[in-house]
Amino acid sequence: MAIRVLKRKQKPRAKAKKTGAEAISAKKGFRRFQQEFHYEVGSKTCGDIIKAHVRETYKKADAYAILRNEDWQIRSNAVAAYCFWIKLPDAEPPEADTVSWMDGYFQELKERGSKIVVKEKAVAKKVENKPTIQDRMREQLGEI
């Protein structure tokens, strides 16, 4: 007599829910998208979204200046929501006030970043003129 094993039918697995910026619907408009973006997306992800947008949109020198700012100055949920929104294929463009504010925001970051770049270059020049330890030893041994 053989024992017969019954197999149970497996239940279909639910699809994994989207999380983060991909989970937010763009059908309700930019303001609603921005509010939901604030709750769904973390600040580190916001910084990554903004940095990617800057690298794609601006010239190399301008992007370098903007990215020289500290992370806390770049990370903003509203700005990241805007950067993500304009890349969506079916999204309508945001209001003109929002676009002009974002342009001003990136212009301000560029100005602050260019000051940082100038300071970094000045520090690099000072370091270049500093004698090394080997130069100092040669000087002392030359006197002997």
MOMONOR-V526549 format. One record per residue. RES is the residue in one small letter. OMEGA is omega in radians with two decimals (NA if undefined). Layout:
RES_OMEGA ; RES_OMEGA
This chain:
m_-3.10 ; a_3.10 ; i_-3.11 ; r_-3.11 ; v_3.12 ; l_3.10 ; k_3.09 ; r_3.08 ; k_3.12 ; q_3.11 ; k_3.09 ; p_-3.13 ; r_3.10 ; a_3.10 ; k_3.12 ; a_3.14 ; k_3.08 ; k_3.08 ; t_3.11 ; g_-3.05 ; a_-3.12 ; e_-3.09 ; a_-3.03 ; i_3.14 ; s_3.14 ; a_-3.06 ; k_-3.05 ; k_3.13 ; g_-3.04 ; f_-3.09 ; r_3.13 ; r_3.09 ; f_-3.13 ; q_3.12 ; q_3.13 ; e_3.10 ; f_3.14 ; h_-3.10 ; y_-3.01 ; e_-2.95 ; v_3.12 ; g_-3.06 ; s_3.13 ; k_3.09 ; t_3.09 ; c_3.11 ; g_3.12 ; d_3.13 ; i_-3.12 ; i_-3.13 ; k_3.11 ; a_3.12 ; h_-3.13 ; v_-3.14 ; r_-3.12 ; e_-2.95 ; t_-2.98 ; y_3.05 ; k_-3.05 ; k_-3.11 ; a_3.13 ; d_3.13 ; a_3.11 ; y_3.14 ; a_-3.13 ; i_-3.09 ; l_3.07 ; r_3.09 ; n_3.12 ; e_-3.07 ; d_-3.10 ; w_3.10 ; q_-3.11 ; i_-3.06 ; r_3.07 ; s_-3.12 ; n_-3.10 ; a_-3.13 ; v_3.12 ; a_3.10 ; a_3.10 ; y_-3.12 ; c_3.12 ; f_-3.10 ; w_-3.07 ; i_3.09 ; k_3.14 ; l_-3.06 ; p_-3.06 ; d_-3.08 ; a_3.07 ; e_3.11 ; p_3.13 ; p_-3.12 ; e_-3.10 ; a_3.12 ; d_-3.13 ; t_-3.13 ; v_-3.14 ; s_3.11 ; w_3.13 ; m_3.09 ; d_3.09 ; g_3.13 ; y_-3.14 ; f_3.08 ; q_3.11 ; e_3.08 ; l_3.13 ; k_3.13 ; e_3.12 ; r_-3.13 ; g_3.13 ; s_3.05 ; k_3.12 ; i_3.13 ; v_3.13 ; v_3.11 ; k_3.13 ; e_3.12 ; k_3.11 ; a_3.12 ; v_3.13 ; a_3.11 ; k_3.14 ; k_-3.12 ; v_-3.13 ; e_-3.07 ; n_-3.11 ; k_-3.14 ; p_-3.14 ; t_3.14 ; i_3.14 ; q_3.09 ; d_3.13 ; r_3.12 ; m_3.11 ; r_3.11 ; e_-3.12 ; q_3.14 ; l_3.10 ; g_3.13 ; e_-3.12 ; i_NA
